[in-house]
Every structure is written in C-alpha cells, then in structure tokens.
Amino acid sequence: MTLAALAIVARPEGLTFKVRAQPGAARERIVGLHGDALKVAVTAAPEKGKANDRVRAVLAAALRIAPRDVVLLSGATARDKRFLVRGLSAAVLRSRLVEAIPDAPG
C-alpha cells in the first residue's frame, strides 16, 4: 500500500479525493488506504452528521488547514465519501498525509 494509490483529482476549486469513514472507532486518526480511498477513523456515531463533522476535523488537522477548507461533496449518509480540500497542491497533500499516517511508505 502506498499513498500513490490515493485518487486525487485537481479541480479549479481545489483537490478532491475519496474517503472511507469508520465511525465509532476507539480513537480518531487517518488509518491508511482502503482501495483508492483514504480511511479515516472517528469516535463519533454516524448520526445527524456527527461522524462527517469529525472526519472533516481529522482531515483538517492532519493537513494543517482550516476546517472551512475541507468540504464534504458527496456521501453524507454513506461510509464512502468525497471531500474537497482547498489551498493545497497535490504534492503537499500527499506529504502531509504521509506525516499523519503511521508507517506510511509514501
């Protein structure tokens, strides 16, 4: 598994990528990859958008950007989601994810 498998799409407004949410986890973290999606574990339950809010916060913290620059585009009620990140290049996004994921090979 490498982060090269993460499908990052450049759009005029920013970068999009898939996220596989794992709600109800013991701790919050970016786990690694799930296929071509980033797997994010959060402690919140998948009810009333709580898990989505936490996924957004975990991504923002790992990428060192403001939560307002992480936008849920699709998958609000599903485990498989698509997020938009503003203000980063693809290289910086991958670099910060490598730092956030334990034992990520890059």
C-alpha positions in Angstrom: 0.0 0.0 0.0 1.3 3.4 -0.9 -0.3 6.8 -1.0 0.3 6.8 -4.7 -2.9 4.8 -4.9 -5.0 7.6 -3.4 -7.1 9.0 -6.3 -6.6 12.8 -6.1 -8.4 14.9 -8.7 -7.5 18.5 -9.3 -10.4 20.8 -9.9 -10.5 24.6 -10.2 -11.7 25.0 -6.6 -9.2 22.5 -5.1 -8.4 18.8 -4.8 -10.9 16.0 -4.4 -10.4 12.5 -3.1 -12.4 9.6 -1.7 -12.7 8.9 2.0 -13.9 5.7 3.6 -15.2 6.6 7.1 -15.0 4.3 10.1 -17.4 5.8 12.7 -17.5 4.5 16.2 -13.8 3.8 16.4 -11.8 3.7 19.6 -9.7 6.7 18.5 -9.6 9.3 15.8 -6.9 9.0 13.1 -6.1 8.5 9.5 -5.7 4.8 9.2 -4.3 4.5 5.7 -5.9 3.5 2.4 -9.0 1.5 1.6 -8.6 0.8 -2.1 -8.1 4.2 -3.7 -9.8 6.0 -0.7 -8.3 7.4 2.4 -9.6 5.6 5.5 -10.4 7.8 8.4 -11.5 6.5 11.8 -13.6 8.7 14.1 -15.2 8.1 17.5 -18.5 9.8 16.7 -21.5 7.8 15.8 -22.9 8.0 12.3 -26.0 10.0 13.2 -27.1 13.6 12.4 -23.8 14.4 10.6 -21.6 13.9 13.7 -19.2 11.5 12.1 -19.0 13.7 9.0 -18.0 16.6 11.1 -15.3 14.6 12.9 -13.9 13.2 9.6 -13.7 16.8 8.4 -11.9 17.9 11.6 -9.5 15.0 11.4 -8.6 15.8 7.8 -8.2 19.5 8.6 -5.9 18.8 11.5 -3.8 16.3 9.6 -3.5 18.6 6.6 -2.8 21.6 8.8 -5.6 23.7 7.2 -8.7 25.3 8.5 -11.8 23.1 8.7 -13.6 25.6 6.4 -11.2 24.4 3.6 -12.3 20.8 3.9 -15.7 20.3 2.2 -17.9 17.2 2.0 -19.0 16.9 -1.6 -20.9 13.6 -1.5 -21.7 10.6 0.7 -23.2 12.4 3.6 -25.1 9.3 4.7 -22.7 6.7 3.4 -19.3 5.3 4.6 -17.8 6.2 1.2 -17.5 9.9 0.8 -15.8 12.5 -1.5 -14.1 15.6 0.0 -12.7 18.8 -1.5 -9.6 20.4 0.0 -8.8 24.0 -0.8 -5.4 25.7 -0.7 -3.0 22.7 -1.1 -1.1 21.3 -4.0 -1.4 17.5 -4.6 2.3 17.1 -3.6 1.7 19.0 -0.3 -1.5 17.0 0.4 0.4 13.7 -0.1 3.3 14.9 2.0 1.1 15.9 4.9 -0.8 12.6 4.7 2.4 10.6 4.8 3.3 12.5 8.0 -0.2 11.8 9.5 -0.3 8.0 8.7 1.8 5.8 10.9 4.2 3.6 8.8 3.0 5.2 5.5 5.5 4.3 2.8 4.7 7.4 0.8 
